[in-house]
Amino acid sequence: MNNPALICQAYAFATVVLWSTAYVYTKVALAFFTPGPLGLVRCAVASLAFVGILLARGRASGRFFVPSARHLPLFAAAGLSGFTLYLLAFNEGSITLNPTTNCIVISTAPILTAALARLFFSERLPVLRWLALALAFGGVVVMNGGGRGFMLAPGMGWVLVAAVLISLYNITQRTLSRHYGSMEIAAWSFFAGTLFLLYCLPQTVAQLQAAPASALWLALFLGIFPSAAAYLLWTRALALAPRTSLVTNYMFLTPFLSMLLDFAVTGGLPEAATFAGGAIIMGALVLFSLAGRRG
């Protein structure tokens, strides 16, 4: 296969498949780990994978990549928002929330990122994108059971916080991308995220010792595949894509794949509110994407 357009789409599809597994297997893993220790294991495993990759690249180039000291605060912010706090919120939400609902709410991150870019970078936000933001919020309300007296369902608040945090990571990553490649940004953000989660180390050691072998393999899987491997595949897909939309459009598949995997693993299906609210949010994402092409 020598067609870059086809290759990048293969990488993109592989990425969203890996990402979809995180929603289902995180919920399964939380039967054995609490949110902090599971986040630390996932970050630490991914960090070790990135250390190996950076060392291999360093041997090939004769230079091991180290970011400039003046950018370390930005890497710290990226690690804190995109991994430490994100994984804590994501894991807390995953305890009670259906994986498909979780995935759909997190998928609002591109819309939230655009809103934050308007705030931080004074970027113009077309009217259709404001409409998409309002529509996405309406979808979340529907998924929350129509609001329930403006009280968020268990887990929904945590996942909304996670979506905002990953959007903040995207903003920080965009600033860093003026100086570094995506792979270096992801690697050093994982390093920072792991460092901030080390306060969970005593709990993590105790839970690892008590966990069965299947749970250890599950934690290892979450650190390697939906984390390190997915980031590498996504970076490669974006690098090869003749148009960014050729890759990013595959993100719309993630909730569907997550639902299929959840059914295969646990036999569970989302409630009617998830289908209704999810359809509204997916419509908001399509509107958001179309508005970007027009802009």
C-alpha positions as CSV (number, residue, x, y, z in Angstrom):
1,M,0.0,0.0,0.0
2,N,1.8,3.1,-1.3
3,N,-1.1,5.5,-1.3
4,P,-0.5,8.0,1.6
5,A,-4.3,8.8,1.7
6,L,-5.1,5.1,2.3
7,I,-2.2,4.6,4.7
8,C,-3.2,7.6,6.9
9,Q,-6.8,6.4,7.0
10,A,-5.6,2.9,8.1
11,Y,-3.6,4.5,10.9
12,A,-6.6,6.7,11.9
13,F,-8.9,3.7,12.0
14,A,-6.5,1.7,14.1
15,T,-6.2,4.7,16.4
16,V,-10.0,5.1,17.0
17,V,-10.2,1.3,17.6
18,L,-7.6,1.6,20.3
19,W,-9.2,4.7,21.8
20,S,-12.6,2.9,22.0
21,T,-11.1,0.1,24.1
22,A,-10.1,2.6,26.8
23,Y,-13.7,3.4,27.6
24,V,-14.7,-0.2,28.1
25,Y,-11.6,-1.6,29.7
26,T,-11.1,1.3,32.1
27,K,-14.5,0.5,33.6
28,V,-13.5,-3.2,33.9
29,A,-10.1,-2.3,35.4
30,L,-11.8,0.0,38.0
31,A,-13.1,-3.2,39.7
32,F,-9.5,-3.8,40.8
33,F,-8.0,-0.3,41.0
34,T,-9.1,3.1,42.3
35,P,-8.9,6.1,39.9
36,G,-5.5,7.5,41.0
37,P,-3.5,4.3,40.9
38,L,-5.0,3.2,37.6
39,G,-4.1,6.6,36.2
40,L,-0.5,6.3,37.5
41,V,-0.1,2.8,36.0
42,R,-1.5,3.9,32.6
43,C,0.8,7.0,32.5
44,A,3.9,5.1,33.8
45,V,3.5,2.3,31.2
46,A,3.1,4.8,28.4
47,S,6.0,6.8,29.7
48,L,8.3,3.8,29.7
49,A,7.2,3.0,26.1
50,F,8.0,6.6,25.1
51,V,11.4,6.4,26.8
52,G,12.2,3.4,24.6
53,I,11.1,5.2,21.5
54,L,13.0,8.4,22.3
55,L,16.2,6.4,23.1
56,A,15.9,4.5,19.8
57,R,15.5,7.8,17.9
58,G,18.3,9.3,19.9
59,R,20.7,6.5,18.9
60,A,19.7,6.9,15.3
61,S,20.2,10.7,15.3
62,G,23.0,10.8,17.8
63,R,21.0,13.1,20.1
64,F,18.5,12.4,22.8
65,F,15.6,15.0,22.8
66,V,15.3,17.2,25.8
67,P,13.0,20.3,25.7
68,S,14.2,23.8,26.4
69,A,14.0,24.8,30.1
70,R,11.8,27.7,29.3
71,H,9.1,25.4,27.9
72,L,9.1,23.0,30.9
73,P,6.2,24.9,32.5
74,L,4.1,24.3,29.4
75,F,5.0,20.6,29.4
76,A,4.0,20.5,33.1
77,A,0.6,22.2,32.2
78,A,0.1,19.7,29.3
79,G,0.9,16.7,31.6
80,L,-1.3,18.1,34.4
81,S,-4.3,18.8,32.2
82,G,-4.0,16.1,29.5
83,F,-3.0,13.2,31.7
84,T,-2.9,13.7,35.5
85,L,-6.2,15.5,36.1
86,Y,-7.8,14.1,32.9
87,L,-7.2,10.5,33.9
88,L,-8.4,11.2,37.5
89,A,-11.7,12.8,36.2
90,F,-12.1,10.2,33.4
91,N,-11.6,7.3,35.8
92,E,-14.0,8.7,38.4
93,G,-16.6,9.2,35.7
94,S,-16.0,5.7,34.4
95,I,-17.0,4.1,37.7
96,T,-20.7,4.9,37.2
97,L,-21.1,6.0,33.6
98,N,-21.8,3.7,30.7
99,P,-18.7,3.6,28.4
100,T,-20.7,4.8,25.4
101,T,-22.1,7.8,27.3
102,N,-18.6,8.5,28.5
103,C,-17.1,8.4,25.0
104,I,-19.8,10.6,23.5
105,V,-19.3,13.3,26.2
106,I,-15.5,13.3,25.7
107,S,-16.1,13.6,21.9
108,T,-17.3,17.2,22.5
109,A,-13.6,18.1,23.2
110,P,-13.0,19.5,19.6
111,I,-15.9,21.9,20.1
112,L,-14.7,22.9,23.6
113,T,-11.2,23.3,22.2
114,A,-12.5,25.8,19.6
115,A,-14.3,27.7,22.3
116,L,-11.1,27.9,24.4
117,A,-9.1,28.9,21.4
118,R,-11.5,31.8,21.0
119,L,-10.8,32.7,24.6
120,F,-7.0,32.3,24.7
121,F,-6.1,33.1,21.1
122,S,-8.9,35.4,20.1
123,E,-9.7,33.1,17.2
124,R,-12.8,33.9,15.2
125,L,-15.6,31.4,15.9
126,P,-18.2,31.3,13.1
127,V,-21.9,31.4,14.0
128,L,-22.4,27.8,13.0
129,R,-19.7,26.7,15.5
130,W,-21.4,28.6,18.3
131,L,-24.6,26.8,17.3
132,A,-22.7,23.5,17.4
133,L,-21.5,24.3,20.9
134,A,-25.1,25.0,22.0
135,L,-26.3,21.9,20.3
136,A,-23.7,19.8,22.0
137,F,-24.6,21.2,25.4
138,G,-28.3,20.4,24.6
139,G,-27.2,16.8,23.8
140,V,-25.5,16.5,27.2
141,V,-28.6,17.7,28.9
142,V,-30.7,15.1,27.1
143,M,-28.2,12.4,28.0
144,N,-28.4,13.6,31.6
145,G,-32.1,12.6,31.6
146,G,-33.4,16.1,30.6
147,G,-31.5,17.8,33.3
148,R,-33.1,16.1,36.4
149,G,-33.6,19.4,38.1
150,F,-30.2,20.7,36.9
151,M,-28.5,17.9,38.9
152,L,-25.9,16.0,36.9
153,A,-26.2,12.2,36.8
154,P,-23.4,10.3,38.7
155,G,-20.3,10.4,36.6
156,M,-21.5,13.0,34.1
157,G,-19.9,15.9,36.0
158,W,-16.6,14.1,36.1
159,V,-16.6,13.3,32.4
160,L,-17.6,16.9,31.5
161,V,-14.6,18.0,33.6
162,A,-12.4,15.5,31.7
163,A,-13.6,16.9,28.3
164,V,-12.7,20.4,29.4
165,L,-9.3,19.2,30.6
166,I,-8.4,17.4,27.3
167,S,-9.5,20.6,25.5
168,L,-7.0,22.6,27.7
169,Y,-4.4,20.0,26.8
170,N,-5.1,20.6,23.1
171,I,-4.6,24.4,23.6
172,T,-1.3,23.8,25.4
173,Q,-0.2,21.3,22.8
174,R,-1.0,23.8,20.1
175,T,1.3,26.3,21.8
176,L,4.1,23.7,22.1
177,S,3.7,22.6,18.5
178,R,5.3,25.9,17.4
179,H,8.6,24.5,18.8
180,Y,8.3,20.6,18.9
181,G,6.9,17.7,17.1
182,S,3.7,15.9,18.2
183,M,5.6,12.8,19.3
184,E,7.9,14.8,21.6
185,I,5.0,16.7,23.0
186,A,3.1,13.6,23.8
187,A,6.1,11.9,25.3
188,W,7.1,14.7,27.7
189,S,3.5,15.4,28.6
190,F,3.2,11.8,29.7
191,F,6.4,12.1,31.7
192,A,5.0,15.2,33.5
193,G,1.6,13.5,34.0
194,T,3.3,10.5,35.6
195,L,5.4,12.7,37.9
196,F,2.3,14.5,39.2
197,L,0.6,11.1,39.8
198,L,3.4,9.8,42.0
199,Y,1.5,10.8,45.1
200,C,-0.6,7.7,44.4
201,L,2.5,5.4,44.5
202,P,1.9,3.8,47.9
203,Q,-1.8,3.0,47.0
204,T,-0.7,1.8,43.5
205,V,1.9,-0.6,44.9
206,A,-0.7,-2.1,47.3
207,Q,-3.3,-2.5,44.7
208,L,-0.9,-4.0,42.2
209,Q,0.1,-6.6,44.8
210,A,-3.5,-7.4,45.5
211,A,-4.7,-7.5,41.9
212,P,-5.1,-10.8,40.0
213,A,-2.9,-11.4,36.9
214,S,-5.8,-10.5,34.6
215,A,-6.1,-7.0,36.1
216,L,-2.3,-6.5,35.7
217,W,-2.5,-7.4,32.1
218,L,-5.5,-5.1,31.7
219,A,-3.6,-2.1,33.2
220,L,-0.6,-2.9,31.0
221,F,-2.9,-2.9,28.0
222,L,-4.4,0.5,28.9
223,G,-0.9,2.0,29.2
224,I,0.4,0.6,25.9
225,F,-2.4,0.5,23.4
226,P,-5.0,3.3,24.0
227,S,-2.2,5.5,25.3
228,A,1.3,5.2,23.8
229,A,0.4,3.2,20.6
230,A,-2.7,5.3,19.9
231,Y,-0.8,8.6,20.2
232,L,2.0,7.3,17.8
233,L,-0.5,6.1,15.2
234,W,-2.5,9.3,15.4
235,T,0.6,11.4,15.0
236,R,1.6,9.3,12.0
237,A,-1.8,9.6,10.4
238,L,-1.9,13.4,10.7
239,A,1.6,13.6,9.2
240,L,0.7,11.5,6.2
241,A,-2.8,13.0,5.6
242,P,-3.2,15.3,2.6
243,R,-6.2,16.8,4.4
244,T,-6.6,16.8,8.2
245,S,-10.4,16.0,7.9
246,L,-9.4,12.7,6.2
247,V,-8.1,11.6,9.6
248,T,-10.2,13.5,12.1
249,N,-13.5,12.3,10.6
250,Y,-12.7,8.8,11.9
251,M,-13.2,10.2,15.5
252,F,-16.9,10.0,14.8
253,L,-16.6,6.2,14.8
254,T,-15.3,6.0,18.4
255,P,-18.6,6.0,20.3
256,F,-20.0,3.4,17.9
257,L,-17.0,1.2,18.3
258,S,-17.1,1.7,22.1
259,M,-20.7,0.6,22.2
260,L,-20.0,-2.5,20.2
261,L,-17.0,-3.5,22.4
262,D,-19.0,-2.8,25.6
263,F,-21.8,-5.1,24.4
264,A,-19.2,-7.8,23.4
265,V,-17.4,-7.6,26.8
266,T,-20.1,-6.8,29.3
267,G,-23.4,-7.4,27.4
268,G,-24.4,-3.9,28.3
269,L,-26.2,-1.4,26.0
270,P,-26.8,2.4,26.7
271,E,-30.1,3.7,27.8
272,A,-32.5,5.5,25.4
273,A,-31.3,8.9,26.7
274,T,-27.8,8.1,25.6
275,F,-29.0,7.3,22.1
276,A,-31.1,10.5,21.9
277,G,-28.4,12.8,23.5
278,G,-25.7,11.1,21.6
279,A,-27.4,11.6,18.2
280,I,-27.7,15.4,19.1
281,I,-24.0,15.6,20.0
282,M,-23.0,13.7,16.9
283,G,-25.1,16.1,14.9
284,A,-23.3,19.0,16.7
285,L,-19.9,17.5,15.7
286,V,-20.9,17.2,12.1
287,L,-22.1,20.8,12.1
288,F,-18.9,21.8,13.7
289,S,-16.8,20.0,11.1
290,L,-18.9,21.5,8.2
291,A,-18.5,25.0,9.7
292,G,-14.8,24.5,9.8
293,R,-14.6,23.6,6.1
294,R,-16.7,26.6,5.2
295,G,-14.5,28.9,7.3
